[in-house]
C-alpha cells in the first residue's frame, strides 16, 4: 500500500476526530458503540467507536471505494491528532496492521480564522438538532454536540460535501472479525 493511499485514507478519519477548539464547540465524549453514517459526495461512509484500550479508542471507517469494501480501524485518542496504529481490510483480503512510534497530523479542521455565522436547527430522521455554523476559509461546517465522533452535521468545501444521514449512541461493532494476518512497523512516513 503506498504512502499516498495511506495518507488519503487517514485524512477522512482525522476530519472526524474530536475538535480541539473547545471555545467554539465542545464535542461529545467518545464511548464504545457510538456511530455516525455520512453521505460523502454521494457515497455512504460509516464511522464507529468499536473498542478501547487504556485512554485510546478504536475508530473504524467503512466505505465502498472503487467497488471494494474498505475498512480502516485506527487506535486514537479523542481530540488528538495522534494515531497509535491502524488496521486496513479490503474486500475479501485479510486485515493488515500498521504500527508507529508516533503518527502525528497537523490539525486539518478549524485552523486559521474561524467565523461563527449562526446557530441553526436541523431535523434528521427522528432527531431534532441544533448546530453551530462556522466558516473557515472556503469551508462551511455545522457542528452539534448531540452527534458523536466529532459532531459534524454537515461540511461543505468547494466540490466536497459531507452530510450526516444518521447516528447512534450505542450498538456499533467492528466489521473486521478476524485478527490481522500481518503487521507492518512504520517509524516515519
N, C-alpha and C positions, 0 to 999 in steps of 0.2 A: 504494500500500500504506500503510495507516495506521500511525501511531506505535504504537498498541496491539498490532497484529498483529506488528510487528517485535519489540517487547519480548517478547511471548509466545513467539514462535519462538526467540528467543535465550536465554530463560531455561533451557530444557532443555539447550542447548549448555553454558551455564555450569555447570549441575549436574554435568556430566560432565568438566569441566576438572579438571586435577590439583589435588589438595587441598594447601593451603599449610600445613597443620597437621602438619609433619614429625615432631613429638614423638609424635603419636598414630599416624601412618601414613605410610610412605614409598612414594609411588607409583612405578610402573614408568616408566622413561624412555620418552618417545614416540619412535617410529620410523615412517617411511612404510611403509604396508602393514598396520599393526595395525587391528583392527576388533572391535566388540562388537555383539551383537544382543540387544535387550531386548524384554520384554513390558511395555508401559506401559499399565496399566489395560485390558488386553485387546487392545491394538494393537501390532503389531510395529514397532520403530524400530531402525534401524541407524546406528551411528556409526563413522567410519573416518578414519584419518590417510591422506590421499590425495596429499600433496605437501608440499614445504617450500620456504622462501625465507629465506635468512640464518638467524637463530635462531628463526624463526616456522614454524608448521606449518599446513597446510590441514586443518581438522577438518570433516568432512561429516556431516550428519544427513539421513537419508532415511526418509520415512514416508508413509502414506496418511492424509490428513485430509479429511473430508467428501467422500470419493470421488475426491479429487485426489491425484496423486503430487506430494509436496512435497520438494524437496531444498534444503538450506541449507548452504553451504560458507563457513566462517569462517577467516580468517587470524589466528591467535592464538599465544600462547606458553604452554607447559605451566606450570601453577601460577600463571598470571597472570589477572587479571580484565580484561585489555585485549584488545579485538578491533580489528585494524587496518582490516579491510574484510571484507565478506561478499558472497556471490553467492546469489541466490534464483532457483530454477527451479520452475515449477508446470506439471504435466502436459505438454501439447504447446506451451507458450509458450516463447519464447526467454529465456535467463537474463538477469538484470539485476544489475549490480554496485553495491554501496553502499560508499562510501569515507568515512573520517573522519580528522580530525587525531588524535583520541583518543576512544575509546569505552569509558570505564571502567564497571565494575559494582561494587556492593558485594558482599562475599563472601556468597553465598547459602547456603553449606554450612558447617557447623561454626562458627557464630558464637554467642557466649554460652557458657554452661556445657555441657560435654560430659562424659558419664559413660561410662567403659569398662565394659561389662557382662560380656563373656566373649570367649573365642576358640572358634569353632565350626567343625566340619568339614562340608563340603558335597560332594556328588557331582553333577557336571554333565557329562552326556554321557560323554566319555572322560577327564574331568579330575577329580581329587580335589583340593579346595581347602580351605585354612584361611582363615577370615575373622575379623576383629576386629569385634565387635558393639558399636556405640556408640549412646548415647541422647542426643538433643539436643532439648530442649523436648518437642514431641509426636512427633518423628521417630525412627525406628529405622533405622540404617544399618549395613550389613555391608560391610566393605572387605577386599579381598585384593590383596596386591602381585603376584600372578600374573596379574591381569586388567589388560589395557592400558586406556588412555584414562580415567584417573581411578580405576580399581579398584573400582567399585561392583558388588557382587554382588547386593545387594538393598536396597531403600529402601521404607519404609512410613511414611506420614504421613496419618492420618485416612483419607480416601477415595482417596488417591493411592498407587499401588503400582508399583514398577519392579523387575522380576526379570530377571536375566541368563539368556538362553536358550543362548547360545553365544558364542565369541570365537576370534580367531586372531591370531597374531603377524606374519603376512605375507599378501600376496595381495590386499589391498584396493585398489581402483581407483575413481576418481571416476565417478559416474553422470552427471555433466554433461560431455557430449562436445564441445559447441560453445562458442565464445567468447561472452561476454556481448554482447548487441546494444546495450545502453545502460549508462550509468554515472550514478549519482546521488551527488553530494557532499553529505554531511550534516555541517555544522560542529557543531551541537548538536541533540539530540533533545528 
